Amino acid sequence: MRATLVFLLALLAGTVAGGLTVLAGEGAPRSLLAGLAVVGLAVPFFNRLIDTEGGGVQPPGPAGAGAGASSAEGESNG
């Protein structure tokens, strides 16, 4: 399901980029290359954006918990 969504979004982005290139006055070969380049770049982007593992962003812990809070109180900033 995730792969389908990633490829669908990449294909949509490539189609939009190719269409905008055609409207800009470039020829069909350049528009096709621009669309394919966007698809190639969009697949890893959307794959990372729709990450099911949840390893990228973690919620912050409670205030005062952790090693950084207790060790920073005794140190001077100079």
N, CA, C and O atoms as a GROMACS GRO file, in nm:
protein
  312
    1MET      N    1   0.082  -0.119   0.000
    1MET     CA    2   0.000   0.000   0.000
    1MET      C    3   0.088   0.127   0.000
    1MET      O    4   0.060   0.223  -0.071
    2ARG      N    5   0.193   0.123   0.082
    2ARG     CA    6   0.282   0.239   0.090
    2ARG      C    7   0.355   0.261  -0.041
    2ARG      O    8   0.368   0.375  -0.086
    3ALA      N    9   0.403   0.154  -0.104
    3ALA     CA   10   0.475   0.166  -0.230
    3ALA      C   11   0.383   0.221  -0.339
    3ALA      O   12   0.426   0.301  -0.423
    4THR      N   13   0.259   0.178  -0.338
    4THR     CA   14   0.163   0.229  -0.436
    4THR      C   15   0.144   0.378  -0.420
    4THR      O   16   0.140   0.452  -0.519
    5LEU      N   17   0.131   0.424  -0.296
    5LEU     CA   18   0.114   0.566  -0.270
    5LEU      C   19   0.237   0.646  -0.310
    5LEU      O   20   0.226   0.754  -0.368
    6VAL      N   21   0.355   0.593  -0.280
    6VAL     CA   22   0.479   0.661  -0.316
    6VAL      C   23   0.491   0.676  -0.467
    6VAL      O   24   0.521   0.784  -0.517
    7PHE      N   25   0.466   0.567  -0.540
    7PHE     CA   26   0.476   0.573  -0.686
    7PHE      C   27   0.368   0.660  -0.747
    7PHE      O   28   0.391   0.727  -0.847
    8LEU      N   29   0.248   0.658  -0.689
    8LEU     CA   30   0.141   0.742  -0.740
    8LEU      C   31   0.174   0.890  -0.722
    8LEU      O   32   0.154   0.970  -0.815
    9LEU      N   33   0.224   0.928  -0.606
    9LEU     CA   34   0.261   1.067  -0.583
    9LEU      C   35   0.378   1.109  -0.673
    9LEU      O   36   0.381   1.222  -0.723
   10ALA      N   37   0.474   1.019  -0.693
   10ALA     CA   38   0.588   1.050  -0.780
   10ALA      C   39   0.542   1.067  -0.924
   10ALA      O   40   0.588   1.156  -0.995
   11LEU      N   41   0.452   0.981  -0.968
   11LEU     CA   42   0.399   0.992  -1.104
   11LEU      C   43   0.319   1.122  -1.122
   11LEU      O   44   0.327   1.187  -1.226
   12LEU      N   45   0.243   1.157  -1.020
   12LEU     CA   46   0.168   1.283  -1.026
   12LEU      C   47   0.262   1.403  -1.032
   12LEU      O   48   0.237   1.496  -1.109
   13ALA      N   49   0.367   1.402  -0.953
   13ALA     CA   50   0.464   1.512  -0.956
   13ALA      C   51   0.535   1.520  -1.091
   13ALA      O   52   0.558   1.630  -1.142
   14GLY      N   53   0.570   1.405  -1.148
   14GLY     CA   54   0.636   1.404  -1.279
   14GLY      C   55   0.543   1.452  -1.389
   14GLY      O   56   0.587   1.522  -1.481
   15THR      N   57   0.416   1.415  -1.380
   15THR     CA   58   0.319   1.461  -1.480
   15THR      C   59   0.300   1.611  -1.473
   15THR      O   60   0.294   1.678  -1.576
   16VAL      N   61   0.292   1.664  -1.354
   16VAL     CA   62   0.277   1.809  -1.337
   16VAL      C   63   0.400   1.882  -1.390
   16VAL      O   64   0.388   1.983  -1.459
   17ALA      N   65   0.519   1.830  -1.357
   17ALA     CA   66   0.642   1.895  -1.404
   17ALA      C   67   0.652   1.889  -1.557
   17ALA      O   68   0.692   1.987  -1.620
   18GLY      N   69   0.617   1.776  -1.615
   18GLY     CA   70   0.620   1.764  -1.761
   18GLY      C   71   0.518   1.856  -1.827
   18GLY      O   72   0.546   1.919  -1.929
   19GLY      N   73   0.400   1.863  -1.769
   19GLY     CA   74   0.297   1.952  -1.823
   19GLY      C   75   0.336   2.099  -1.815
   19GLY      O   76   0.313   2.176  -1.908
   20LEU      N   77   0.396   2.137  -1.703
   20LEU     CA   78   0.440   2.276  -1.690
   20LEU      C   79   0.554   2.307  -1.787
   20LEU      O   80   0.566   2.419  -1.836
   21THR      N   81   0.638   2.208  -1.814
   21THR     CA   82   0.746   2.229  -1.910
   21THR      C   83   0.691   2.247  -2.051
   21THR      O   84   0.742   2.328  -2.128
   22VAL      N   85   0.587   2.172  -2.084
   22VAL     CA   86   0.522   2.189  -2.215
   22VAL      C   87   0.461   2.328  -2.225
   22VAL      O   88   0.474   2.395  -2.327
   23LEU      N   89   0.394   2.371  -2.118
   23LEU     CA   90   0.332   2.504  -2.119
   23LEU      C   91   0.436   2.616  -2.126
   23LEU      O   92   0.406   2.726  -2.172
   24ALA      N   93   0.557   2.588  -2.080
   24ALA     CA   94   0.663   2.688  -2.085
   24ALA      C   95   0.720   2.705  -2.225
   24ALA      O   96   0.797   2.798  -2.250
   25GLY      N   97   0.683   2.615  -2.317
   25GLY     CA   98   0.728   2.630  -2.455
   25GLY      C   99   0.839   2.537  -2.496
   25GLY      O  100   0.889   2.546  -2.608
   26GLU      N  101   0.880   2.447  -2.407
   26GLU     CA  102   0.983   2.351  -2.444
   26GLU      C  103   0.921   2.242  -2.529
   26GLU      O  104   0.799   2.227  -2.533
   27GLY      N  105   1.002   2.167  -2.596
   27GLY     CA  106   0.953   2.060  -2.682
   27GLY      C  107   0.914   1.937  -2.601
   27GLY      O  108   0.936   1.930  -2.480
   28ALA      N  109   0.855   1.842  -2.670
   28ALA     CA  110   0.809   1.720  -2.606
   28ALA      C  111   0.924   1.637  -2.546
   28ALA      O  112   0.909   1.584  -2.436
   29PRO      N  113   1.038   1.624  -2.615
   29PRO     CA  114   1.147   1.544  -2.554
   29PRO      C  115   1.200   1.604  -2.424
   29PRO      O  116   1.226   1.532  -2.328
   30ARG      N  117   1.214   1.736  -2.421
   30ARG     CA  118   1.262   1.799  -2.297
   30ARG      C  119   1.160   1.789  -2.186
   30ARG      O  120   1.195   1.773  -2.069
   31SER      N  121   1.033   1.798  -2.222
   31SER     CA  122   0.927   1.786  -2.122
   31SER      C  123   0.924   1.645  -2.064
   31SER      O  124   0.905   1.627  -1.944
   32LEU      N  125   0.942   1.546  -2.151
   32LEU     CA  126   0.945   1.408  -2.104
   32LEU      C  127   1.064   1.384  -2.012
   32LEU      O  128   1.050   1.318  -1.909
   33LEU      N  129   1.179   1.437  -2.049
   33LEU     CA  130   1.298   1.421  -1.965
   33LEU      C  131   1.281   1.492  -1.830
   33LEU      O  132   1.323   1.440  -1.727
   34ALA      N  133   1.220   1.609  -1.832
   34ALA     CA  134   1.196   1.680  -1.707
   34ALA      C  135   1.100   1.603  -1.617
   34ALA      O  136   1.121   1.593  -1.496
   35GLY      N  137   0.995   1.548  -1.676
   35GLY     CA  138   0.900   1.469  -1.598
   35GLY      C  139   0.963   1.344  -1.541
   35GLY      O  140   0.938   1.310  -1.425
   36LEU      N  141   1.045   1.274  -1.620
   36LEU     CA  142   1.111   1.154  -1.571
   36LEU      C  143   1.213   1.186  -1.462
   36LEU      O  144   1.230   1.108  -1.368
   37ALA      N  145   1.280   1.299  -1.475
   37ALA     CA  146   1.376   1.339  -1.372
   37ALA      C  147   1.305   1.368  -1.240
   37ALA      O  148   1.354   1.332  -1.133
   38VAL      N  149   1.190   1.432  -1.249
   38VAL     CA  150   1.113   1.461  -1.127
   38VAL      C  151   1.062   1.332  -1.064
   38VAL      O  152   1.063   1.319  -0.942
   39VAL      N  153   1.019   1.237  -1.145
   39VAL     CA  154   0.975   1.108  -1.091
   39VAL      C  155   1.090   1.039  -1.019
   39VAL      O  156   1.073   0.985  -0.910
   40GLY      N  157   1.207   1.042  -1.080
   40GLY     CA  158   1.323   0.979  -1.018
   40GLY      C  159   1.364   1.042  -0.887
   40GLY      O  160   1.411   0.973  -0.796
   41LEU      N  161   1.346   1.171  -0.875
   41LEU     CA  162   1.380   1.240  -0.749
   41LEU      C  163   1.267   1.231  -0.648
   41LEU      O  164   1.292   1.236  -0.527
   42ALA      N  165   1.144   1.218  -0.695
   42ALA     CA  166   1.029   1.218  -0.604
   42ALA      C  167   1.011   1.085  -0.533
   42ALA      O  168   0.957   1.082  -0.422
   43VAL      N  169   1.054   0.975  -0.593
   43VAL     CA  170   1.035   0.844  -0.529
   43VAL      C  171   1.108   0.836  -0.395
   43VAL      O  172   1.045   0.801  -0.296
   44PRO      N  173   1.239   0.868  -0.387
   44PRO     CA  174   1.302   0.863  -0.254
   44PRO      C  175   1.249   0.970  -0.159
   44PRO      O  176   1.244   0.948  -0.038
   45PHE      N  177   1.208   1.085  -0.213
   45PHE     CA  178   1.154   1.190  -0.128
   45PHE      C  179   1.026   1.145  -0.060
   45PHE      O  180   1.012   1.156   0.062
   46PHE      N  181   0.931   1.094  -0.139
   46PHE     CA  182   0.805   1.050  -0.081
   46PHE      C  183   0.822   0.923   0.002
   46PHE      O  184   0.748   0.902   0.098
   47ASN      N  185   0.918   0.840  -0.034
   47ASN     CA  186   0.945   0.721   0.046
   47ASN      C  187   0.993   0.759   0.186
   47ASN      O  188   0.954   0.697   0.284
   48ARG      N  189   1.078   0.859   0.194
   48ARG     CA  190   1.126   0.905   0.324
   48ARG      C  191   1.019   0.985   0.398
   48ARG      O  192   1.011   0.981   0.521
   49LEU      N  193   0.936   1.056   0.323
   49LEU     CA  194   0.830   1.136   0.385
   49LEU      C  195   0.723   1.047   0.448
   49LEU      O  196   0.672   1.078   0.556
   50ILE      N  197   0.690   0.938   0.381
   50ILE     CA  198   0.589   0.846   0.432
   50ILE      C  199   0.662   0.728   0.496
   50ILE      O  200   0.657   0.617   0.444
   51ASP      N  201   0.727   0.754   0.605
   51ASP     CA  202   0.805   0.651   0.674
   51ASP      C  203   0.716   0.581   0.776
   51ASP      O  204   0.662   0.645   0.866
   52THR      N  205   0.700   0.448   0.762
   52THR     CA  206   0.616   0.375   0.855
   52THR      C  207   0.690   0.328   0.978
   52THR      O  208   0.627   0.290   1.077
   53GLU      N  209   0.821   0.332   0.976
   53GLU     CA  210   0.899   0.286   1.091
   53GLU      C  211   0.892   0.385   1.206
   53GLU      O  212   0.898   0.345   1.322
   54GLY      N  213   0.881   0.513   1.177
   54GLY     CA  214   0.876   0.613   1.283
   54GLY      C  215   1.011   0.641   1.346
   54GLY      O  216   1.016   0.693   1.457
   55GLY      N  217   1.119   0.607   1.279
   55GLY     CA  218   1.252   0.627   1.336
   55GLY      C  219   1.304   0.768   1.321
   55GLY      O  220   1.404   0.802   1.385
   56GLY      N  221   1.241   0.851   1.240
   56GLY     CA  222   1.292   0.984   1.215
   56GLY      C  223   1.265   1.083   1.327
   56GLY      O  224   1.358   1.147   1.376
   57VAL      N  225   1.141   1.097   1.367
   57VAL     CA  226   1.103   1.197   1.466
   57VAL      C  227   1.050   1.126   1.589
   57VAL      O  228   0.958   1.045   1.579
   58GLN      N  229   1.108   1.157   1.704
   58GLN     CA  230   1.061   1.100   1.829
   58GLN      C  231   1.005   1.209   1.916
   58GLN      O  232   1.059   1.320   1.917
   59PRO      N  233   0.897   1.183   1.989
   59PRO     CA  234   0.842   1.285   2.077
   59PRO      C  235   0.938   1.315   2.190
   59PRO      O  236   1.009   1.225   2.236
   60PRO      N  237   0.941   1.440   2.236
   60PRO     CA  238   1.032   1.475   2.345
   60PRO      C  239   0.987   1.410   2.475
   60PRO      O  240   0.868   1.387   2.497
   61GLY      N  241   1.085   1.380   2.560
   61GLY     CA  242   1.055   1.321   2.690
   61GLY      C  243   1.006   1.426   2.788
   61GLY      O  244   1.000   1.544   2.754
   62PRO      N  245   0.972   1.386   2.908
   62PRO     CA  246   0.927   1.483   3.008
   62PRO      C  247   1.039   1.577   3.048
   62PRO      O  248   1.157   1.542   3.040
   63ALA      N  249   1.002   1.697   3.092
   63ALA     CA  250   1.101   1.799   3.129
   63ALA      C  251   1.180   1.752   3.250
   63ALA      O  252   1.124   1.699   3.346
   64GLY      N  253   1.311   1.772   3.245
   64GLY     CA  254   1.397   1.736   3.357
   64GLY      C  255   1.447   1.593   3.352
   64GLY      O  256   1.535   1.557   3.430
   65ALA      N  257   1.394   1.512   3.264
   65ALA     CA  258   1.438   1.374   3.255
   65ALA      C  259   1.553   1.363   3.156
   65ALA      O  260   1.557   1.436   3.057
   66GLY      N  261   1.645   1.274   3.182
   66GLY     CA  262   1.756   1.252   3.090
   66GLY      C  263   1.888   1.291   3.152
   66GLY      O  264   1.892   1.355   3.257
   67ALA      N  265   1.995   1.251   3.086
   67ALA     CA  266   2.129   1.275   3.140
   67ALA      C  267   2.172   1.420   3.123
   67ALA      O  268   2.252   1.469   3.203
   68GLY      N  269   2.121   1.489   3.023
   68GLY     CA  270   2.165   1.626   2.997
   68GLY      C  271   2.121   1.725   3.102
   68GLY      O  272   2.193   1.822   3.126
   69ALA      N  273   2.006   1.706   3.164
   69ALA     CA  274   1.955   1.803   3.260
   69ALA      C  275   2.032   1.798   3.391
   69ALA      O  276   2.061   1.902   3.449
   70SER      N  277   2.067   1.678   3.439
   70SER     CA  278   2.133   1.668   3.568
   70SER      C  279   2.281   1.708   3.557
   70SER      O  280   2.336   1.767   3.651
   71SER      N  281   2.346   1.678   3.447
   71SER     CA  282   2.487   1.711   3.435
   71SER      C  283   2.509   1.860   3.403
   71SER      O  284   2.614   1.914   3.435
   72ALA      N  285   2.410   1.925   3.342
   72ALA     CA  286   2.427   2.065   3.305
   72ALA      C  287   2.408   2.157   3.425
   72ALA      O  288   2.451   2.272   3.419
   73GLU      N  289   2.345   2.113   3.533
   73GLU     CA  290   2.320   2.201   3.646
   73GLU      C  291   2.449   2.232   3.721
   73GLU      O  292   2.464   2.343   3.772
   74GLY      N  293   2.540   2.140   3.730
   74GLY     CA  294   2.661   2.162   3.806
   74GLY      C  295   2.774   2.228   3.729
   74GLY      O  296   2.873   2.268   3.789
   75GLU      N  297   2.761   2.240   3.600
   75GLU     CA  298   2.868   2.295   3.519
   75GLU      C  299   2.852   2.445   3.501
   75GLU      O  300   2.740   2.497   3.497
   76SER      N  301   2.965   2.513   3.489
   76SER     CA  302   2.958   2.656   3.461
   76SER      C  303   2.968   2.679   3.312
   76SER      O  304   3.021   2.594   3.240
   77ASN      N  305   2.919   2.791   3.265
   77ASN     CA  306   2.921   2.823   3.123
   77ASN      C  307   3.040   2.911   3.088
   77ASN      O  308   3.024   3.012   3.020
   78GLY      N  309   3.153   2.877   3.130
   78GLY     CA  310   3.265   2.962   3.098
   78GLY      C  311   3.385   2.890   3.077
   78GLY      O  312   3.489   2.951   3.050
   0.00000   0.00000   0.00000
